[in-house]
Amino acid sequence: MKNILCLLCIGLNLGCSQQYKEASKNTPTVVNNQKEKQYLIQDLQQLSIIDTSEQYEAIVREILKERESLQSKNLTYDSLSVLFKASLLHKIIPFWEGTPWSFEGHTAHPNKGQIACGYFVSTTLRDLGLHLNRYKLAQQSPINEALSLAIHSQVKTFYDTSTVQTIARMKKELKEGIHFIGFNQSHVGYLLLEDSALYIIHSNYLNGAGVMIEPAAQSDVFSSYYRFFITELSTNPYLLDCWVNNTAIEIVREKNK
């Protein structure tokens, strides 16, 4: 997967000059499985393919410029999916690691101020190049955020009696890639399914921990909910069209707003 990603990045002048960095602080957790050993990501810096000591605004400008160039290229949705995921997951999101959570937090700059869960999602998607109002999206309920990003695709609802059952169903029914996840009526974030492992990337409200990645099976937030709304992002062709063509995304609003 890394080879494919870097070949695509080079071919489209996306500046992918580095392979995945090895984390200097955290080594992957090894989970013994009956069939195989699975290495779980514990730190967003393990996902970064750029130097996060660089200026965030410069990286965002570079990504927007690169996205504009895609309009003249006849790329398949599979290729666009890889590029979308690379820009969001491996370039933008790692900058935000450790930015503290606050219910009213709406900073537009990583690690400067605080960020609520909805604003973390809407701001990073805006910086990726999606044409949306980050304030209006963040102020909606989880289901309406899911519907807004779905465009014409399906929002999948998962409702099970145990976390183990939910994770098993998600791994079985979802495509590998990055998704939006709404936690019932009160929390949102990203859901990452990669190499058959499931992760939550969110601004964690517990003890104000802030932006982090967690294996879903180890997440106290995930285990405290039983109802989830999932919208595909990197594998959603309607959203990819909006991304490439800079089409405004209509925000689905609450009926009383």
C-alpha positions as a LaTeX table, in Angstrom:
\begin{tabular}{lrrr}
\hline
Residue & $x$ (\AA) & $y$ (\AA) & $z$ (\AA) \\
\hline
Met1 & 0.00 & 0.00 & 0.00 \\
Lys2 & 2.86 & 2.41 & 0.84 \\
Asn3 & 4.48 & 1.79 & $-2.52$ \\
Ile4 & 1.23 & 2.49 & $-4.36$ \\
Leu5 & 0.67 & 5.63 & $-2.30$ \\
Cys6 & 4.12 & 7.04 & $-2.97$ \\
Leu7 & 4.03 & 6.22 & $-6.68$ \\
Leu8 & 0.74 & 8.08 & $-7.00$ \\
Cys9 & 2.04 & 11.00 & $-4.98$ \\
Ile10 & 5.14 & 11.28 & $-7.12$ \\
Gly11 & 3.15 & 10.98 & $-10.34$ \\
Leu12 & 0.85 & 13.83 & $-9.28$ \\
Asn13 & 3.58 & 15.99 & $-7.76$ \\
Leu14 & 2.17 & 15.57 & $-4.24$ \\
Gly15 & 5.57 & 15.83 & $-2.61$ \\
Cys16 & 5.58 & 12.40 & $-1.05$ \\
Ser17 & 9.29 & 12.33 & $-0.41$ \\
Gln18 & 9.24 & 10.15 & 2.68 \\
Gln19 & 7.93 & 6.76 & 3.67 \\
Tyr20 & 5.89 & 6.35 & 6.82 \\
Lys21 & 7.93 & 7.58 & 9.75 \\
Glu22 & 8.78 & 5.21 & 12.54 \\
Ala23 & 7.53 & 6.57 & 15.83 \\
Ser24 & 10.36 & 7.54 & 18.10 \\
Lys25 & 8.27 & 7.67 & 21.25 \\
Asn26 & 5.78 & 4.88 & 20.81 \\
Thr27 & 6.25 & 1.47 & 19.28 \\
Pro28 & 3.17 & $-0.28$ & 17.90 \\
Thr29 & 1.28 & $-2.47$ & 20.32 \\
Val30 & 1.45 & $-6.12$ & 19.37 \\
Val31 & $-1.81$ & $-8.02$ & 19.77 \\
Asn32 & $-1.55$ & $-11.79$ & 19.73 \\
Asn33 & $-4.13$ & $-13.28$ & 17.41 \\
Gln34 & $-4.83$ & $-16.95$ & 16.82 \\
Lys35 & $-3.89$ & $-16.51$ & 13.17 \\
Glu36 & $-1.47$ & $-13.59$ & 13.06 \\
Lys37 & 0.15 & $-10.71$ & 14.93 \\
Gln38 & $-1.41$ & $-7.35$ & 14.31 \\
Tyr39 & 0.50 & $-4.12$ & 14.85 \\
Leu40 & $-1.80$ & $-1.38$ & 16.09 \\
Ile41 & $-1.23$ & 2.33 & 15.54 \\
Gln42 & $-1.08$ & 4.20 & 18.83 \\
Asp43 & 0.21 & 7.62 & 17.73 \\
Leu44 & $-0.85$ & 9.91 & 14.87 \\
Gln45 & 2.79 & 10.68 & 14.17 \\
Gln46 & 3.13 & 7.08 & 12.99 \\
Leu47 & 0.85 & 8.06 & 10.10 \\
Ser48 & 2.68 & 11.19 & 9.03 \\
Ile49 & 4.48 & 11.32 & 5.68 \\
Ile50 & 5.61 & 14.91 & 6.15 \\
Asp51 & 7.58 & 16.91 & 8.67 \\
Thr52 & 4.99 & 18.25 & 11.11 \\
Ser53 & 7.47 & 20.88 & 12.31 \\
Glu54 & 6.69 & 22.73 & 9.09 \\
Gln55 & 4.03 & 25.45 & 8.97 \\
Tyr56 & 0.54 & 23.96 & 8.88 \\
Glu57 & $-0.78$ & 26.76 & 6.68 \\
Ala58 & 1.91 & 26.06 & 4.07 \\
Ile59 & 0.96 & 22.38 & 3.94 \\
Val60 & $-2.72$ & 23.29 & 3.55 \\
Arg61 & $-1.92$ & 25.67 & 0.69 \\
Glu62 & 0.11 & 22.95 & $-1.00$ \\
Ile63 & $-2.74$ & 20.44 & $-0.66$ \\
Leu64 & $-5.27$ & 22.92 & $-2.08$ \\
Lys65 & $-3.00$ & 23.63 & $-5.03$ \\
Glu66 & $-2.54$ & 19.92 & $-5.66$ \\
Arg67 & $-6.28$ & 19.31 & $-5.43$ \\
Glu68 & $-6.92$ & 21.99 & $-8.06$ \\
Ser69 & $-4.54$ & 20.21 & $-10.43$ \\
Leu70 & $-6.66$ & 17.05 & $-10.24$ \\
Gln71 & $-9.42$ & 18.66 & $-12.33$ \\
Ser72 & $-7.31$ & 18.28 & $-15.46$ \\
Lys73 & $-6.41$ & 14.64 & $-14.79$ \\
Asn74 & $-8.60$ & 11.72 & $-15.77$ \\
Leu75 & $-8.17$ & 9.70 & $-12.58$ \\
Thr76 & $-10.19$ & 6.72 & $-11.44$ \\
Tyr77 & $-12.10$ & 6.85 & $-8.18$ \\
Asp78 & $-9.65$ & 4.32 & $-6.75$ \\
Ser79 & $-6.77$ & 6.73 & $-7.43$ \\
Leu80 & $-8.71$ & 9.68 & $-6.03$ \\
Ser81 & $-9.53$ & 7.63 & $-2.95$ \\
Val82 & $-5.84$ & 7.00 & $-2.26$ \\
Leu83 & $-4.98$ & 10.68 & $-2.74$ \\
Phe84 & $-7.87$ & 11.90 & $-0.57$ \\
Lys85 & $-6.85$ & 9.55 & 2.22 \\
Ala86 & $-3.16$ & 10.43 & 1.90 \\
Ser87 & $-3.82$ & 14.17 & 2.18 \\
Leu88 & $-6.26$ & 13.91 & 5.09 \\
Leu89 & $-4.84$ & 11.05 & 7.12 \\
His90 & $-1.14$ & 11.34 & 6.44 \\
Lys91 & $-0.66$ & 15.10 & 5.98 \\
Ile92 & $-3.35$ & 17.11 & 7.79 \\
Ile93 & $-4.55$ & 15.08 & 10.77 \\
Pro94 & $-1.12$ & 14.35 & 12.35 \\
Phe95 & $-0.62$ & 18.10 & 12.93 \\
Trp96 & $-3.62$ & 18.10 & 15.25 \\
Glu97 & $-2.44$ & 15.41 & 17.64 \\
Gly98 & $-2.63$ & 16.59 & 21.25 \\
Thr99 & $-4.74$ & 19.70 & 20.53 \\
Pro100 & $-6.87$ & 19.82 & 23.71 \\
Trp101 & $-10.63$ & 19.30 & 23.67 \\
Ser102 & $-13.15$ & 21.89 & 24.82 \\
Phe103 & $-16.92$ & 21.91 & 24.29 \\
Glu104 & $-16.66$ & 25.44 & 22.87 \\
Gly105 & $-13.30$ & 24.89 & 21.18 \\
His106 & $-13.14$ & 25.96 & 17.54 \\
Thr107 & $-9.53$ & 26.85 & 16.83 \\
Ala108 & $-8.45$ & 26.77 & 13.19 \\
His109 & $-4.80$ & 26.13 & 14.09 \\
Pro110 & $-3.43$ & 22.86 & 15.51 \\
Asn111 & $-2.19$ & 23.09 & 19.10 \\
Lys112 & $-3.19$ & 26.73 & 19.34 \\
Gly113 & $-6.33$ & 26.87 & 21.44 \\
Gln114 & $-8.84$ & 24.07 & 21.87 \\
Ile115 & $-11.01$ & 22.02 & 19.53 \\
Ala116 & $-14.39$ & 20.35 & 20.01 \\
Cys117 & $-15.06$ & 17.05 & 18.27 \\
Gly118 & $-17.28$ & 18.53 & 15.55 \\
Tyr119 & $-14.88$ & 21.35 & 14.77 \\
Phe120 & $-11.97$ & 18.92 & 14.55 \\
Val121 & $-13.79$ & 17.06 & 11.76 \\
Ser122 & $-15.16$ & 20.09 & 9.93 \\
Thr123 & $-11.89$ & 22.06 & 10.11 \\
Thr124 & $-9.69$ & 19.23 & 8.85 \\
Leu125 & $-12.12$ & 18.50 & 5.99 \\
Arg126 & $-12.20$ & 22.20 & 5.11 \\
Asp127 & $-8.40$ & 22.33 & 5.12 \\
Leu128 & $-8.32$ & 19.25 & 2.88 \\
Gly129 & $-10.18$ & 21.31 & 0.29 \\
Leu130 & $-13.83$ & 20.37 & 0.75 \\
His131 & $-16.05$ & 23.38 & 0.08 \\
Leu132 & $-18.04$ & 23.54 & 3.32 \\
Asn133 & $-18.87$ & 25.86 & 6.19 \\
Arg134 & $-16.96$ & 24.43 & 9.13 \\
Tyr135 & $-19.11$ & 26.24 & 11.67 \\
Lys136 & $-22.44$ & 25.09 & 10.27 \\
Leu137 & $-21.30$ & 21.48 & 9.87 \\
Ala138 & $-19.84$ & 21.29 & 13.38 \\
Gln139 & $-23.05$ & 22.64 & 14.92 \\
Gln140 & $-25.26$ & 19.84 & 13.58 \\
Ser141 & $-26.17$ & 16.57 & 15.28 \\
Pro142 & $-24.05$ & 13.50 & 14.46 \\
Ile143 & $-26.70$ & 12.06 & 12.13 \\
Asn144 & $-27.02$ & 15.33 & 10.22 \\
Glu145 & $-23.27$ & 15.64 & 9.90 \\
Ala146 & $-23.25$ & 12.12 & 8.50 \\
Leu147 & $-26.04$ & 12.96 & 6.06 \\
Ser148 & $-24.29$ & 16.16 & 4.96 \\
Leu149 & $-21.09$ & 14.31 & 4.06 \\
Ala150 & $-22.86$ & 11.35 & 2.50 \\
Ile151 & $-24.14$ & 13.50 & $-0.41$ \\
His152 & $-26.08$ & 10.79 & $-2.30$ \\
Ser153 & $-24.52$ & 7.78 & $-0.62$ \\
Gln154 & $-25.93$ & 5.74 & 2.24 \\
Val155 & $-25.42$ & 6.49 & 5.92 \\
Lys156 & $-24.95$ & 3.18 & 7.69 \\
Thr157 & $-26.34$ & 2.76 & 11.18 \\
Phe158 & $-24.76$ & 0.28 & 13.55 \\
Tyr159 & $-26.70$ & $-0.71$ & 16.64 \\
Asp160 & $-25.54$ & $-3.75$ & 18.58 \\
Thr161 & $-25.68$ & $-4.97$ & 22.14 \\
Ser162 & $-21.93$ & $-5.10$ & 22.67 \\
Thr163 & $-18.78$ & $-3.34$ & 21.53 \\
Val164 & $-17.34$ & $-6.65$ & 20.32 \\
Gln165 & $-20.34$ & $-7.22$ & 18.05 \\
Thr166 & $-20.21$ & $-3.66$ & 16.72 \\
Ile167 & $-16.52$ & $-3.86$ & 15.85 \\
Ala168 & $-16.99$ & $-7.23$ & 14.17 \\
Arg169 & $-19.85$ & $-5.88$ & 12.05 \\
Met170 & $-17.95$ & $-2.73$ & 11.08 \\
Lys171 & $-14.93$ & $-4.74$ & 9.97 \\
Lys172 & $-17.18$ & $-7.00$ & 7.93 \\
Glu173 & $-19.45$ & $-4.39$ & 6.33 \\
Leu174 & $-17.24$ & $-1.32$ & 5.83 \\
Lys175 & $-14.64$ & $-0.73$ & 3.14 \\
Glu176 & $-11.06$ & $-0.10$ & 4.14 \\
Gly177 & $-10.44$ & 3.64 & 4.30 \\
Ile178 & $-11.38$ & 6.64 & 6.40 \\
His179 & $-15.00$ & 7.31 & 7.36 \\
Phe180 & $-17.04$ & 9.81 & 9.36 \\
Ile181 & $-18.47$ & 8.36 & 12.58 \\
Gly182 & $-21.28$ & 9.85 & 14.65 \\
Phe183 & $-21.70$ & 8.51 & 18.17 \\
Asn184 & $-25.46$ & 8.51 & 18.81 \\
Gln185 & $-26.40$ & 12.15 & 19.61 \\
Ser186 & $-23.30$ & 13.58 & 21.26 \\
His187 & $-19.92$ & 12.89 & 19.64 \\
Val188 & $-18.25$ & 12.67 & 16.21 \\
Gly189 & $-14.89$ & 11.79 & 14.73 \\
Tyr190 & $-13.19$ & 9.70 & 12.08 \\
Leu191 & $-13.27$ & 5.93 & 11.79 \\
Leu192 & $-10.27$ & 4.30 & 10.12 \\
Leu193 & $-10.36$ & 0.73 & 8.85 \\
Glu194 & $-6.90$ & $-0.30$ & 7.72 \\
Asp195 & $-5.27$ & $-3.73$ & 7.44 \\
Ser196 & $-8.35$ & $-5.22$ & 9.15 \\
Ala197 & $-7.79$ & $-3.01$ & 12.21 \\
Leu198 & $-10.37$ & $-0.44$ & 13.36 \\
Tyr199 & $-9.39$ & 2.92 & 14.86 \\
Ile200 & $-11.09$ & 6.06 & 16.18 \\
Ile201 & $-9.51$ & 9.45 & 15.41 \\
His202 & $-11.25$ & 12.18 & 17.38 \\
Ser203 & $-11.00$ & 15.06 & 19.79 \\
Asn204 & $-11.46$ & 13.02 & 22.94 \\
Tyr205 & $-13.59$ & 14.73 & 25.58 \\
Leu206 & $-12.57$ & 12.39 & 28.41 \\
Asn207 & $-10.41$ & 14.49 & 30.74 \\
Gly208 & $-10.09$ & 16.96 & 27.87 \\
Ala209 & $-7.53$ & 14.65 & 26.27 \\
Gly210 & $-8.01$ & 16.12 & 22.81 \\
Val211 & $-7.04$ & 14.86 & 19.38 \\
Met212 & $-5.77$ & 11.29 & 19.26 \\
Ile213 & $-6.02$ & 7.94 & 17.55 \\
Glu214 & $-7.19$ & 4.87 & 19.45 \\
Pro215 & $-7.83$ & 1.27 & 18.48 \\
Ala216 & $-11.63$ & 1.01 & 18.71 \\
Ala217 & $-11.42$ & $-2.01$ & 21.00 \\
Gln218 & $-9.31$ & 0.01 & 23.49 \\
Ser219 & $-11.38$ & 3.22 & 23.37 \\
Asp220 & $-13.43$ & 4.10 & 26.45 \\
Val221 & $-15.45$ & 6.54 & 24.34 \\
Phe222 & $-16.27$ & 3.93 & 21.72 \\
Ser223 & $-17.29$ & 1.33 & 24.31 \\
Ser224 & $-19.69$ & 3.77 & 25.99 \\
Tyr225 & $-21.94$ & 3.96 & 22.89 \\
Tyr226 & $-24.06$ & 1.39 & 21.11 \\
Arg227 & $-25.45$ & 3.41 & 18.20 \\
Phe228 & $-23.26$ & 4.81 & 15.44 \\
Phe229 & $-23.78$ & 6.62 & 12.13 \\
Ile230 & $-21.12$ & 5.94 & 9.49 \\
Thr231 & $-20.52$ & 7.78 & 6.22 \\
Glu232 & $-17.78$ & 6.79 & 3.82 \\
Leu233 & $-15.28$ & 9.55 & 3.07 \\
Ser234 & $-12.25$ & 8.31 & 1.14 \\
Thr235 & $-14.36$ & 5.69 & $-0.67$ \\
Asn236 & $-17.39$ & 7.91 & $-1.35$ \\
Pro237 & $-17.45$ & 8.80 & $-5.09$ \\
Tyr238 & $-19.94$ & 11.64 & $-4.57$ \\
Leu239 & $-17.73$ & 13.27 & $-1.95$ \\
Leu240 & $-14.64$ & 12.73 & $-4.11$ \\
Asp241 & $-16.40$ & 14.53 & $-6.97$ \\
Cys242 & $-17.16$ & 17.45 & $-4.67$ \\
Trp243 & $-13.54$ & 17.50 & $-3.51$ \\
Val244 & $-12.01$ & 17.56 & $-6.99$ \\
Asn245 & $-14.52$ & 20.02 & $-8.46$ \\
Asn246 & $-14.75$ & 22.30 & $-5.41$ \\
Thr247 & $-18.51$ & 21.79 & $-5.27$ \\
Ala248 & $-20.21$ & 23.29 & $-2.21$ \\
Ile249 & $-21.51$ & 20.71 & 0.25 \\
Glu250 & $-25.01$ & 21.40 & 1.48 \\
Ile251 & $-25.32$ & 21.14 & 5.26 \\
Val252 & $-28.27$ & 19.10 & 6.50 \\
Arg253 & $-29.70$ & 21.12 & 9.36 \\
Glu254 & $-31.72$ & 20.29 & 12.42 \\
Lys255 & $-35.42$ & 20.92 & 11.88 \\
Asn256 & $-35.54$ & 23.50 & 14.67 \\
Lys257 & $-32.58$ & 25.51 & 13.33 \\
\hline
\end{tabular}
